[in-house]
């Protein structure tokens, strides 16, 4: 009868809807699983990428420390060691609270340098009576003007490269041109900074040969600071200290970040200024604050008055 037919039709409809609901549920669950796997893979790839970036960042900073140590030992000529303990470099780069969590990252850094960095030699040295694994920078073959053909006698360059030996030059180890003012360009070929660090290790610098203390007039300290601010206008400089007793024309600079310190380094290092070759090196923040306690409270970037 009509009631039975309606009942059977209702059962069939319910059965179809139930089956359809299970199909939809299965599709939704499958979609969520696929989406979850996709997001998990994305997270895993991003985590691997972040870890790789951190590894290479630490590799650059570690090799920079070694390069700086090598440059310092070679420049000072005091026969000091040009190697650094691996654990000491780690402690300089990774804060104490992160060393356990980043132990795997540092292990990859050590392995990468050992396998892929030919400029770094790994050894064991006795430091204060205890054996330490150390890294030592192996210098490349240095470029020098003597390795290139010298200009002929008629060439003007043969006179411009002469280093005066008169006693009027307070820095006989630096090429000097008397009576020259302003910036004369970069001393390195094609703007290549042969002593440039691979990554800035700190936000402070020590700059030499920015002035001649024997040839200054009234207000010269302010003029030196103004010249630095104008030259390094793209960097945020917090503090500048001029060593008025320095025979090497030394200026100390603190910036807001390591990135800004790198900008200052590239602007000043290896540049000819008033006939003097300006050189720069990085200075530890703690040492800077020990020498200039007032710099610890400087927070606003300095601006040139011109």
KARA-V6166 format. One line per field, one symbol per residue. phi: phi as a letter, one per 30 degrees, with the letter a starting at -180 (. if undefined). psi: psi as a letter, one per 40 degrees, with the letter a starting at -180 (. if undefined). A space follows every 50 residues. Layout:
phi: ???
psi: ???
//
This chain:
phi: .ddddddddddddddddddddddddddddddddddddddddddddddddd ddddddddddddddedddddddddddiciddccbdddddeddccdedcdd dcddddddddddddcbcddcccacbcbhibdbdbcbdcdddddbeddcdd ddddddddcdcdcdcdddddbddcebbdicbiccjddcdhidddcdddad dacbbcccidacddbbcdiddddddddddddcddccccabbcddcddcid bcbccdadddddddeddcdicdbhicddbbbdbdeddddddbedddcdbc ddbddc
psi: addddddddddddddddddddddddddddddddddddddddddddddddd ddddddddddddddddddddddddddfeeiieiihddddddddhideedd dfdddddddddddddegeehhhihihhfeihihiihhhiihihideeihi iidehddddeehhieieehegeehhihiehiaheaieihfehgdehidhh eieiihhifeihdefiaieddddddddddddfdeihhdhhhhgeeheefh hhhhididddddddddddheihhfeihhiiiihidddddddgddedeheh iiiie.
//
